Amino acid sequence: MPSRLATDSVGAETINHHATIGVLGCSGRVGSLIVREILARHFGAGVTLAGGTVRSGYPVQGDFYTTDNPEDLFARADVLIDFTNPESTARHMWLAAKHHKPLVIGTTGLLDAQHAEMSDAAKEAPLLYAANMSVGVNLLLALVEQAAARLGPEYDIEIMESHHRHKVDSPSGTALALGKAAQAGRGTGEFVTDSRKGARSAGTIGFAVQRGGDVVGEHDVSFFGPGERLVLSHKATDRALFARGAVRAAVWLKDRNPGLYSMRDVLDL
């Protein structure tokens, strides 16, 4: 992991930097929110929109440059944000390497092989990957790692996540990231992501998934110990928080050296 550098304060809304941002997948659920946040000047006049990619025939809201050729957008932007799909993201990370352009990746559901490709592409360009761009979730990741390290193996760990009915990947990328944080703190922990039958195996980390309605995202990490239970929770009520986090990450990443970064680097956690 590259060394962590000083960043803007976590609670700040206005970022005193300049960046021209390209949005890969600008008509998508999160991509359209990123466009809206930038055009509304929520991050100051210095953060502007280079444009976005959109599939031919897909509608977009707003008057800005669009293209169905990602390479055109890489040529126009200082830094790019990708909320597309695993197959498209795999192509975009190599375009970032080719053009030596910073790329923020928020796409979830990536395969292990695609994560390995990301590490290789990051040798040529600064890449930042986060399963969740919210400040609160990334603070939660740090807290889960600390709790897992301090509570010890006698505490069983269970992760419950809930999302809207249309979410495809399961468990969510955020839930898996929370599991990895628990693994890092404890130093071990096999994931159990399918239906459990029989008694619990010692040292495992369990996952439970709910899909329904329009839930933006809810995650609970429970530590079940002798005589007590600790629950660390995060509930997202507005998908725009992911857009704000992605723009903050893009501005931070713009002038970094090649390497693979995370939101914990952005927030200096």
Secondary structure, DSSP 8 states (H G I E B T S, - for coil): ---------TT--S--S-EEEEEETTTSTTHHHHHHHHHTTTT-TTEEEEEEE--TT----SS--EES-HHHHHHH-SEEEE-S-HHHHHHHHHHHHHHT--EEE------HHHHHHHHHHTTTSEEEE-S---HHHHHHHHHHHHHHHHH-TTSEEEEEEEE-TT--SSS-HHHHHHHHHHHHHHS---EE-S---SS--TT-EEEEEEE-TT--EEEEEEEEETTEEEEEEEEE--THHHHHHHHHHHHHHTT--SEEE-HHHHTT-
